[in-house]
Amino acid sequence: MIGHSQQAEATDRKLKEKELKALQARDEELDGLFERIYEDNVSGKLSDDRFARMSRRYEEEQKELAEKIKALRAEIDKKNSQSMTTDMFISLVRKYTRARKLTPRMLNELIEKIEVFNAEKVDGVWEQRLRIHYNCVGVIEIPDLIPLPAPEVSVSTRKGVVVNYAPSTIAG
């Protein structure tokens, strides 16, 4: 799962870096265009009014590009830090691979939060969805391609109430 997640992250990072390079190239191109219209204005090939309109349009586009470039750099930095936190998560999971009992310390180290959804009646049986957000990596999506063995787990929580564990896919 981690390998699949890291591969998807690497692909996404490459796309963002490619987009960043394209934006930076356009920014440099706008600098060159601005220089040319300035020279054309000075030499009299371009009227002052036309120069003002074109330069204003180029400046607005450069301002938008600067904002997009800043946002993309922040996203790329975030992706890089997430890959480091994925490594941290893997080391945490390895620490608890042979655990026999779930302790509060383990939960605090591994899980950021758990979302509990309203119970729904499906085919006459009440089901309740949970979404677990793990520290460092967020929600882990388990692909449907590989059939995983589904453990049969039933827990009696109080008189007359039995909780069954049924793995499911990520709820949107």
SESE-73887 format. One record per residue: x, y, z of N, C-alpha, C, O in turn. Coordinates in steps of 0.02 Angstrom, whole numbers, plus 50000, padded with zeros to 5 digits. Example, Ala and Ser with C-alpha at 12.3 -4.5 7.8 and 13.67 -1.06 7.14 Angstrom:
2
+-------+-------+-------+-------+-------+-------+-------+-------+-------+-------+-------+-------+
|   n.x |   n.y |   n.z |  ca.x |  ca.y |  ca.z |   c.x |   c.y |   c.z |   o.x |   o.y |   o.z |
+-------+-------+-------+-------+-------+-------+-------+-------+-------+-------+-------+-------+
| 50660 | 49716 | 50390 | 50615 | 49775 | 50390 | 50660 | 49835 | 50390 | 50712 | 49834 | 50423 |
| 50642 | 49888 | 50354 | 50684 | 49947 | 50357 | 50645 | 50002 | 50394 | 50670 | 50057 | 50402 |
+-------+-------+-------+-------+-------+-------+-------+-------+-------+-------+-------+-------+
***
This chain:
172
+-------+-------+-------+-------+-------+-------+-------+-------+-------+-------+-------+-------+
|   n.x |   n.y |   n.z |  ca.x |  ca.y |  ca.z |   c.x |   c.y |   c.z |   o.x |   o.y |   o.z |
+-------+-------+-------+-------+-------+-------+-------+-------+-------+-------+-------+-------+
| 50041 | 49940 | 50000 | 50000 | 50000 | 50000 | 50043 | 50063 | 50000 | 50030 | 50110 | 49963 |
| 50095 | 50062 | 50041 | 50138 | 50121 | 50045 | 50174 | 50132 | 49979 | 50181 | 50189 | 49957 |
| 50196 | 50078 | 49947 | 50230 | 50083 | 49883 | 50184 | 50113 | 49830 | 50205 | 50156 | 49792 |
| 50121 | 50091 | 49829 | 50072 | 50119 | 49782 | 50061 | 50193 | 49797 | 50058 | 50234 | 49751 |
| 50055 | 50209 | 49860 | 50044 | 50279 | 49881 | 50104 | 50322 | 49861 | 50096 | 50377 | 49836 |
| 50164 | 50297 | 49872 | 50225 | 50335 | 49856 | 50231 | 50344 | 49780 | 50253 | 50397 | 49757 |
| 50212 | 50292 | 49741 | 50215 | 50298 | 49669 | 50166 | 50351 | 49644 | 50184 | 50391 | 49600 |
| 50106 | 50352 | 49672 | 50057 | 50403 | 49652 | 50081 | 50472 | 49671 | 50072 | 50520 | 49633 |
| 50111 | 50478 | 49730 | 50137 | 50543 | 49752 | 50194 | 50567 | 49707 | 50198 | 50626 | 49691 |
| 50238 | 50521 | 49688 | 50294 | 50539 | 49644 | 50268 | 50563 | 49576 | 50295 | 50611 | 49549 |
| 50219 | 50529 | 49549 | 50189 | 50549 | 49485 | 50158 | 50618 | 49491 | 50167 | 50661 | 49447 |
| 50121 | 50629 | 49544 | 50088 | 50693 | 49555 | 50140 | 50749 | 49564 | 50132 | 50803 | 49537 |
| 50193 | 50734 | 49600 | 50247 | 50783 | 49611 | 50280 | 50801 | 49544 | 50293 | 50860 | 49532 |
| 50292 | 50751 | 49501 | 50323 | 50764 | 49436 | 50278 | 50809 | 49393 | 50302 | 50855 | 49360 |
| 50212 | 50796 | 49395 | 50165 | 50838 | 49357 | 50166 | 50910 | 49381 | 50165 | 50957 | 49342 |
| 50168 | 50917 | 49447 | 50169 | 50985 | 49476 | 50235 | 51021 | 49459 | 50234 | 51081 | 49445 |
| 50290 | 50985 | 49460 | 50355 | 51015 | 49441 | 50356 | 51035 | 49368 | 50384 | 51087 | 49350 |
| 50325 | 50994 | 49325 | 50321 | 51010 | 49254 | 50278 | 51073 | 49244 | 50295 | 51117 | 49204 |
| 50222 | 51077 | 49279 | 50179 | 51136 | 49276 | 50216 | 51198 | 49300 | 50210 | 51252 | 49272 |
| 50255 | 51190 | 49354 | 50294 | 51245 | 49381 | 50344 | 51271 | 49329 | 50352 | 51331 | 49320 |
| 50379 | 51225 | 49295 | 50427 | 51246 | 49244 | 50393 | 51283 | 49187 | 50420 | 51332 | 49161 |
| 50333 | 51261 | 49168 | 50296 | 51295 | 49114 | 50276 | 51365 | 49136 | 50281 | 51412 | 49096 |
| 50254 | 51373 | 49197 | 50235 | 51439 | 49223 | 50296 | 51485 | 49226 | 50292 | 51544 | 49209 |
| 50353 | 51459 | 49248 | 50414 | 51499 | 49252 | 50437 | 51519 | 49182 | 50461 | 51575 | 49173 |
| 50430 | 51474 | 49133 | 50449 | 51491 | 49065 | 50404 | 51546 | 49037 | 50429 | 51592 | 49004 |
| 50340 | 51543 | 49052 | 50294 | 51596 | 49029 | 50311 | 51662 | 49063 | 50307 | 51715 | 49032 |
| 50330 | 51660 | 49126 | 50349 | 51721 | 49162 | 50410 | 51754 | 49129 | 50412 | 51814 | 49120 |
| 50459 | 51713 | 49111 | 50518 | 51739 | 49077 | 50500 | 51766 | 49007 | 50527 | 51817 | 48985 |
| 50455 | 51731 | 48974 | 50432 | 51754 | 48908 | 50398 | 51822 | 48913 | 50407 | 51865 | 48870 |
| 50359 | 51832 | 48965 | 50325 | 51896 | 48975 | 50376 | 51952 | 48987 | 50366 | 52008 | 48964 |
| 50430 | 51936 | 49023 | 50483 | 51986 | 49032 | 50511 | 52008 | 48965 | 50522 | 52067 | 48952 |
| 50524 | 51959 | 48921 | 50550 | 51974 | 48854 | 50501 | 52014 | 48813 | 50521 | 52061 | 48778 |
| 50437 | 51996 | 48816 | 50386 | 52033 | 48779 | 50381 | 52105 | 48804 | 50374 | 52152 | 48764 |
| 50386 | 52114 | 48869 | 50382 | 52181 | 48897 | 50441 | 52224 | 48872 | 50432 | 52282 | 48855 |
| 50500 | 52193 | 48872 | 50559 | 52230 | 48846 | 50549 | 52250 | 48773 | 50566 | 52306 | 48754 |
| 50521 | 52204 | 48732 | 50511 | 52220 | 48662 | 50460 | 52276 | 48652 | 50470 | 52321 | 48611 |
| 50405 | 52275 | 48690 | 50356 | 52329 | 48680 | 50383 | 52395 | 48706 | 50366 | 52448 | 48680 |
| 50426 | 52391 | 48757 | 50457 | 52453 | 48782 | 50502 | 52483 | 48727 | 50501 | 52543 | 48714 |
| 50543 | 52439 | 48697 | 50587 | 52462 | 48644 | 50548 | 52489 | 48584 | 50566 | 52539 | 48554 |
| 50492 | 52455 | 48567 | 50449 | 52478 | 48512 | 50418 | 52546 | 48529 | 50409 | 52588 | 48485 |
| 50401 | 52556 | 48592 | 50372 | 52620 | 48613 | 50424 | 52675 | 48608 | 50410 | 52730 | 48585 |
| 50485 | 52661 | 48631 | 50538 | 52710 | 48630 | 50556 | 52729 | 48558 | 50569 | 52787 | 48543 |
| 50557 | 52679 | 48513 | 50575 | 52692 | 48443 | 50517 | 52722 | 48403 | 50527 | 52742 | 48345 |
| 50458 | 52725 | 48433 | 50401 | 52755 | 48398 | 50359 | 52706 | 48359 | 50310 | 52726 | 48328 |
| 50375 | 52643 | 48360 | 50335 | 52593 | 48324 | 50269 | 52578 | 48359 | 50221 | 52554 | 48328 |
| 50265 | 52594 | 48424 | 50206 | 52579 | 48464 | 50185 | 52642 | 48501 | 50226 | 52676 | 48532 |
| 50120 | 52658 | 48497 | 50096 | 52720 | 48529 | 50098 | 52711 | 48605 | 50098 | 52656 | 48632 |
| 50099 | 52769 | 48640 | 50100 | 52768 | 48713 | 50038 | 52735 | 48741 | 50042 | 52698 | 48790 |
| 49981 | 52748 | 48710 | 49918 | 52720 | 48734 | 49919 | 52643 | 48727 | 49901 | 52607 | 48774 |
| 49940 | 52620 | 48669 | 49944 | 52547 | 48657 | 49995 | 52515 | 48704 | 49983 | 52461 | 48730 |
| 50051 | 52548 | 48714 | 50103 | 52523 | 48760 | 50074 | 52516 | 48831 | 50086 | 52466 | 48865 |
| 50037 | 52567 | 48853 | 50008 | 52565 | 48921 | 49960 | 52506 | 48928 | 49962 | 52471 | 48979 |
| 49917 | 52495 | 48878 | 49869 | 52439 | 48881 | 49905 | 52371 | 48882 | 49889 | 52327 | 48922 |
| 49954 | 52364 | 48838 | 49989 | 52300 | 48833 | 50031 | 52287 | 48896 | 50032 | 52231 | 48922 |
| 50065 | 52338 | 48920 | 50106 | 52328 | 48980 | 50062 | 52312 | 49040 | 50081 | 52271 | 49082 |
| 50004 | 52344 | 49045 | 49958 | 52330 | 49101 | 49935 | 52257 | 49097 | 49933 | 52223 | 49148 |
| 49919 | 52233 | 49037 | 49897 | 52163 | 49028 | 49953 | 52115 | 49046 | 49941 | 52065 | 49080 |
| 50014 | 52129 | 49024 | 50071 | 52086 | 49040 | 50084 | 52085 | 49115 | 50099 | 52033 | 49144 |
| 50080 | 52143 | 49147 | 50092 | 52147 | 49219 | 50039 | 52108 | 49257 | 50055 | 52074 | 49306 |
| 49975 | 52112 | 49236 | 49922 | 52074 | 49270 | 49935 | 51999 | 49262 | 49927 | 51961 | 49310 |
| 49954 | 51978 | 49202 | 49968 | 51907 | 49191 | 50027 | 51884 | 49233 | 50027 | 51829 | 49260 |
| 50079 | 51926 | 49238 | 50136 | 51908 | 49280 | 50118 | 51904 | 49353 | 50144 | 51861 | 49390 |
| 50074 | 51947 | 49375 | 50052 | 51945 | 49445 | 50015 | 51879 | 49458 | 50026 | 51846 | 49510 |
| 49971 | 51859 | 49412 | 49935 | 51795 | 49419 | 49984 | 51736 | 49419 | 49978 | 51690 | 49458 |
| 50032 | 51740 | 49373 | 50083 | 51687 | 49369 | 50123 | 51682 | 49434 | 50137 | 51627 | 49458 |
| 50141 | 51739 | 49463 | 50179 | 51739 | 49525 | 50140 | 51704 | 49581 | 50168 | 51667 | 49621 |
| 50074 | 51717 | 49583 | 50032 | 51685 | 49634 | 50028 | 51609 | 49623 | 50033 | 51570 | 49670 |
| 50019 | 51590 | 49559 | 50016 | 51518 | 49543 | 50082 | 51483 | 49558 | 50082 | 51428 | 49584 |
| 50137 | 51517 | 49542 | 50203 | 51488 | 49555 | 50214 | 51479 | 49630 | 50239 | 51427 | 49652 |
| 50194 | 51529 | 49668 | 50202 | 51524 | 49741 | 50160 | 51466 | 49769 | 50184 | 51428 | 49811 |
| 50098 | 51460 | 49745 | 50054 | 51406 | 49768 | 50081 | 51337 | 49749 | 50080 | 51291 | 49789 |
| 50106 | 51332 | 49688 | 50134 | 51268 | 49665 | 50196 | 51249 | 49705 | 50205 | 51191 | 49724 |
| 50239 | 51297 | 49718 | 50299 | 51283 | 49759 | 50279 | 51259 | 49828 | 50310 | 51213 | 49855 |
| 50228 | 51289 | 49857 | 50204 | 51268 | 49923 | 50177 | 51196 | 49920 | 50190 | 51156 | 49965 |
| 50140 | 51180 | 49866 | 50114 | 51112 | 49859 | 50171 | 51061 | 49851 | 50170 | 51008 | 49881 |
| 50221 | 51079 | 49811 | 50278 | 51034 | 49801 | 50316 | 51024 | 49866 | 50336 | 50968 | 49882 |
| 50326 | 51078 | 49904 | 50359 | 51072 | 49969 | 50319 | 51027 | 50016 | 50347 | 50987 | 50053 |
| 50253 | 51035 | 50014 | 50209 | 50994 | 50057 | 50215 | 50921 | 50037 | 50218 | 50877 | 50080 |
| 50216 | 50907 | 49972 | 50223 | 50838 | 49948 | 50289 | 50808 | 49971 | 50293 | 50751 | 49992 |
| 50342 | 50848 | 49967 | 50408 | 50824 | 49989 | 50408 | 50808 | 50063 | 50436 | 50758 | 50084 |
| 50376 | 50851 | 50104 | 50374 | 50837 | 50176 | 50330 | 50778 | 50191 | 50342 | 50741 | 50239 |
| 50277 | 50767 | 50150 | 50234 | 50709 | 50160 | 50271 | 50644 | 50147 | 50260 | 50594 | 50180 |
| 50316 | 50645 | 50097 | 50354 | 50584 | 50083 | 50399 | 50567 | 50143 | 50411 | 50508 | 50157 |
| 50425 | 50618 | 50176 | 50466 | 50605 | 50236 | 50423 | 50578 | 50292 | 50444 | 50533 | 50328 |
| 50362 | 50605 | 50299 | 50319 | 50580 | 50352 | 50295 | 50510 | 50337 | 50280 | 50472 | 50384 |
| 50290 | 50491 | 50274 | 50273 | 50422 | 50256 | 50326 | 50375 | 50283 | 50310 | 50322 | 50309 |
| 50389 | 50394 | 50276 | 50444 | 50353 | 50303 | 50439 | 50348 | 50378 | 50451 | 50294 | 50407 |
| 50420 | 50403 | 50411 | 50411 | 50401 | 50483 | 50355 | 50353 | 50502 | 50360 | 50316 | 50551 |
| 50299 | 50355 | 50463 | 50243 | 50311 | 50477 | 50263 | 50238 | 50469 | 50244 | 50196 | 50510 |
| 50301 | 50223 | 50418 | 50324 | 50154 | 50406 | 50365 | 50130 | 50466 | 50357 | 50073 | 50489 |
| 50409 | 50173 | 50492 | 50449 | 50152 | 50550 | 50405 | 50141 | 50611 | 50418 | 50097 | 50651 |
| 50352 | 50182 | 50619 | 50305 | 50172 | 50675 | 50268 | 50106 | 50668 | 50261 | 50069 | 50717 |
| 50245 | 50091 | 50607 | 50208 | 50029 | 50596 | 50253 | 49969 | 50610 | 50232 | 49920 | 50640 |
| 50315 | 49973 | 50587 | 50362 | 49917 | 50599 | 50373 | 49906 | 50674 | 50383 | 49850 | 50697 |
| 50370 | 49960 | 50711 | 50380 | 49956 | 50784 | 50325 | 49913 | 50816 | 50337 | 49881 | 50867 |
| 50265 | 49914 | 50785 | 50208 | 49879 | 50816 | 50185 | 49818 | 50776 | 50128 | 49796 | 50785 |
| 50226 | 49790 | 50733 | 50203 | 49733 | 50692 | 50189 | 49671 | 50732 | 50147 | 49630 | 50713 |
| 50222 | 49661 | 50787 | 50213 | 49601 | 50828 | 50170 | 49614 | 50890 | 50171 | 49574 | 50937 |
| 50135 | 49669 | 50892 | 50095 | 49686 | 50951 | 50038 | 49636 | 50960 | 50006 | 49616 | 50912 |
| 50026 | 49618 | 51022 | 49972 | 49571 | 51038 | 49910 | 49608 | 51065 | 49855 | 49581 | 51064 |
| 49920 | 49669 | 51088 | 49866 | 49707 | 51119 | 49869 | 49779 | 51096 | 49924 | 49807 | 51092 |
| 49812 | 49808 | 51081 | 49809 | 49878 | 51060 | 49809 | 49922 | 51122 | 49764 | 49916 | 51164 |
| 49858 | 49965 | 51127 | 49864 | 50008 | 51186 | 49849 | 50081 | 51167 | 49852 | 50099 | 51108 |
| 49831 | 50122 | 51216 | 49820 | 50193 | 51201 | 49881 | 50227 | 51170 | 49874 | 50270 | 51127 |
| 49940 | 50207 | 51191 | 50001 | 50237 | 51163 | 50007 | 50222 | 51089 | 50025 | 50265 | 51049 |
| 49991 | 50159 | 51070 | 49994 | 50140 | 50999 | 49944 | 50182 | 50959 | 49961 | 50207 | 50905 |
| 49884 | 50189 | 50985 | 49833 | 50229 | 50950 | 49856 | 50301 | 50941 | 49848 | 50330 | 50888 |
| 49883 | 50330 | 50994 | 49906 | 50399 | 50990 | 49963 | 50409 | 50940 | 49967 | 50461 | 50908 |
| 50006 | 50360 | 50935 | 50062 | 50366 | 50888 | 50042 | 50353 | 50816 | 50070 | 50383 | 50770 |
| 49993 | 50309 | 50805 | 49975 | 50289 | 50738 | 49916 | 50327 | 50708 | 49914 | 50337 | 50647 |
| 49869 | 50348 | 50749 | 49806 | 50375 | 50723 | 49798 | 50448 | 50742 | 49804 | 50468 | 50801 |
| 49783 | 50489 | 50691 | 49770 | 50560 | 50702 | 49698 | 50571 | 50726 | 49686 | 50604 | 50776 |
| 49650 | 50542 | 50688 | 49580 | 50548 | 50707 | 49540 | 50493 | 50674 | 49562 | 50461 | 50626 |
| 49480 | 50481 | 50702 | 49434 | 50432 | 50674 | 49367 | 50467 | 50663 | 49339 | 50495 | 50710 |
| 49342 | 50464 | 50601 | 49277 | 50492 | 50586 | 49225 | 50437 | 50593 | 49234 | 50383 | 50565 |
| 49172 | 50450 | 50631 | 49119 | 50401 | 50641 | 49057 | 50428 | 50606 | 49034 | 50483 | 50622 |
| 49029 | 50389 | 50560 | 48970 | 50410 | 50522 | 48907 | 50382 | 50554 | 48911 | 50336 | 50595 |
| 48850 | 50409 | 50536 | 48786 | 50385 | 50561 | 48775 | 50312 | 50540 | 48795 | 50292 | 50486 |
| 48744 | 50274 | 50584 | 48728 | 50205 | 50569 | 48672 | 50204 | 50516 | 48627 | 50245 | 50517 |
| 48677 | 50156 | 50469 | 48628 | 50148 | 50416 | 48605 | 50076 | 50414 | 48644 | 50030 | 50428 |
| 48542 | 50066 | 50398 | 48516 | 49999 | 50393 | 48523 | 49976 | 50320 | 48493 | 50005 | 50275 |
| 48563 | 49923 | 50309 | 48575 | 49896 | 50243 | 48556 | 49823 | 50244 | 48584 | 49783 | 50281 |
| 48507 | 49805 | 50202 | 48482 | 49736 | 50198 | 48462 | 49709 | 50267 | 48476 | 49652 | 50284 |
| 48429 | 49752 | 50306 | 48404 | 49731 | 50372 | 48457 | 49730 | 50426 | 48442 | 49710 | 50483 |
| 48518 | 49750 | 50411 | 48572 | 49749 | 50461 | 48598 | 49820 | 50469 | 48610 | 49855 | 50420 |
| 48606 | 49841 | 50531 | 48633 | 49908 | 50544 | 48708 | 49908 | 50533 | 48744 | 49867 | 50560 |
| 48732 | 49956 | 50491 | 48803 | 49962 | 50478 | 48825 | 50034 | 50494 | 48787 | 50081 | 50484 |
| 48885 | 50040 | 50519 | 48912 | 50106 | 50535 | 48982 | 50110 | 50506 | 49025 | 50068 | 50519 |
| 48994 | 50163 | 50466 | 49058 | 50173 | 50434 | 49105 | 50213 | 50479 | 49084 | 50258 | 50516 |
| 49169 | 50196 | 50474 | 49223 | 50232 | 50508 | 49275 | 50251 | 50455 | 49287 | 50213 | 50409 |
| 49305 | 50309 | 50462 | 49361 | 50328 | 50419 | 49419 | 50345 | 50466 | 49414 | 50390 | 50507 |
| 49474 | 50307 | 50459 | 49531 | 50316 | 50503 | 49583 | 50359 | 50467 | 49606 | 50342 | 50413 |
| 49602 | 50414 | 50499 | 49655 | 50458 | 50474 | 49718 | 50443 | 50514 | 49722 | 50457 | 50574 |
| 49767 | 50413 | 50480 | 49829 | 50395 | 50514 | 49876 | 50454 | 50517 | 49876 | 50497 | 50473 |
| 49916 | 50457 | 50570 | 49968 | 50509 | 50574 | 50015 | 50501 | 50515 | 50028 | 50446 | 50492 |
| 50039 | 50556 | 50492 | 50089 | 50559 | 50438 | 50063 | 50544 | 50369 | 50086 | 50576 | 50321 |
| 50016 | 50498 | 50359 | 49995 | 50479 | 50292 | 49922 | 50492 | 50276 | 49902 | 50486 | 50218 |
| 49882 | 50509 | 50325 | 49811 | 50522 | 50312 | 49772 | 50457 | 50304 | 49789 | 50406 | 50334 |
| 49718 | 50460 | 50265 | 49676 | 50402 | 50253 | 49712 | 50357 | 50202 | 49734 | 50381 | 50149 |
| 49718 | 50294 | 50217 | 49749 | 50247 | 50170 | 49694 | 50214 | 50130 | 49650 | 50182 | 50158 |
| 49698 | 50221 | 50064 | 49650 | 50189 | 50020 | 49675 | 50120 | 50002 | 49731 | 50113 | 49978 |
| 49634 | 50071 | 50013 | 49652 | 50003 | 49996 | 49622 | 49987 | 49928 | 49561 | 49989 | 49920 |
| 49664 | 49972 | 49878 | 49638 | 49959 | 49811 | 49596 | 49896 | 49810 | 49608 | 49848 | 49846 |
| 49545 | 49896 | 49766 | 49501 | 49838 | 49759 | 49531 | 49783 | 49717 | 49503 | 49729 | 49712 |
| 49588 | 49796 | 49685 | 49618 | 49748 | 49639 | 49640 | 49684 | 49672 | 49632 | 49630 | 49644 |
| 49668 | 49689 | 49732 | 49695 | 49631 | 49766 | 49645 | 49610 | 49821 | 49634 | 49648 | 49868 |
| 49615 | 49551 | 49814 | 49569 | 49531 | 49867 | 49607 | 49516 | 49931 | 49652 | 49475 | 49933 |
| 49587 | 49551 | 49983 | 49619 | 49542 | 50048 | 49576 | 49496 | 50091 | 49514 | 49499 | 50087 |
| 49607 | 49454 | 50131 | 49566 | 49411 | 50174 | 49529 | 49455 | 50225 | 49558 | 49498 | 50257 |
| 49464 | 49442 | 50231 | 49423 | 49481 | 50277 | 49416 | 49443 | 50342 | 49384 | 49390 | 50344 |
| 49445 | 49469 | 50395 | 49440 | 49434 | 50459 | 49369 | 49438 | 50487 | 49336 | 49489 | 50480 |
| 49348 | 49385 | 50517 | 49283 | 49385 | 50550 | 49294 | 49405 | 50622 | 49323 | 49368 | 50661 |
| 49270 | 49464 | 50640 | 49278 | 49489 | 50708 | 49211 | 49510 | 50734 | 49176 | 49550 | 50703 |
| 49192 | 49483 | 50791 | 49130 | 49503 | 50825 | 49148 | 49519 | 50897 | 49185 | 49483 | 50930 |
| 49121 | 49575 | 50921 | 49135 | 49597 | 50989 | 49069 | 49613 | 51022 | 49029 | 49651 | 50995 |
| 49057 | 49584 | 51080 | 48997 | 49601 | 51119 | 49014 | 49662 | 51161 | 49056 | 49658 | 51206 |
| 48982 | 49718 | 51147 | 48999 | 49780 | 51181 | 48957 | 49790 | 51244 | 48983 | 49814 | 51295 |
| 48894 | 49772 | 51242 | 48851 | 49776 | 51301 | 48793 | 49728 | 51289 | 48787 | 49699 | 51235 |
| 48751 | 49719 | 51337 | 48698 | 49669 | 51334 | 48654 | 49680 | 51271 | 48624 | 49733 | 51262 |
| 48652 | 49630 | 51229 | 48609 | 49633 | 51170 | 48639 | 49668 | 51110 | 48606 | 49672 | 51058 |
| 48701 | 49694 | 51115 | 48732 | 49729 | 51059 | 48796 | 49692 | 51039 | 48841 | 49682 | 51080 |
| 48800 | 49674 | 50976 | 48859 | 49640 | 50949 | 48885 | 49682 | 50892 | 48846 | 49702 | 50848 |
| 48950 | 49696 | 50891 | 48982 | 49735 | 50838 | 49020 | 49687 | 50794 | 49062 | 49649 | 50818 |
| 49007 | 49689 | 50729 | 49043 | 49649 | 50680 | 49088 | 49695 | 50640 | 49068 | 49750 | 50621 |
| 49149 | 49672 | 50627 | 49195 | 49711 | 50586 | 49189 | 49687 | 50514 | 49193 | 49627 | 50500 |
| 49178 | 49735 | 50469 | 49175 | 49719 | 50398 | 49216 | 49772 | 50361 | 49197 | 49830 | 50359 |
| 49273 | 49752 | 50331 | 49313 | 49801 | 50294 | 49273 | 49828 | 50235 | 49233 | 49792 | 50205 |
| 49285 | 49891 | 50219 | 49250 | 49921 | 50161 | 49297 | 49968 | 50126 | 49353 | 49980 | 50149 |
| 49274 | 49994 | 50070 | 49315 | 50042 | 50032 | 49305 | 50112 | 50061 | 49261 | 50122 | 50103 |
| 49345 | 50158 | 50039 | 49342 | 50227 | 50063 | 49276 | 50258 | 50042 | 49256 | 50253 | 49984 |
| 49243 | 50290 | 50089 | 49181 | 50325 | 50074 | 49198 | 50395 | 50049 | 49241 | 50429 | 50078 |
| 49165 | 50417 | 49998 | 49180 | 50483 | 49968 | 49149 | 50539 | 50003 | 49158 | 50597 | 49982 |
+-------+-------+-------+-------+-------+-------+-------+-------+-------+-------+-------+-------+
***
